[in-house]
Amino acid sequence: MATAILSGNAMILKYKTGTNDKGDDTFSSQRFSNIRLDLTDDDLYSVGKALEGLMSSDIVYIRKQQDYLVEDI
């Protein structure tokens, strides 16, 4: 029987960087890897909002990305 085991967490912040020549919004993102595996969603959100306070742009979204290893046990 195969089982998925959480092997990694990352937080991705997407934020607006400005506008292009046509007036469309432009965006960028920053990935923070090696986030603790036991970090709650509330904690991750709090860290993302705290980082937003250090940035010159507003965050569009905070994404949690999880990686799993699938093993036969």
Buried (B, 14 or more C-beta within 10 A) or exposed (E): EEEEEEEEBBBBBBBEEEEEEEEEEEEEEEEBEEBEEEBEEEEBEEBBEEBBEEEEBEBBEBBBEEEEEEEEE
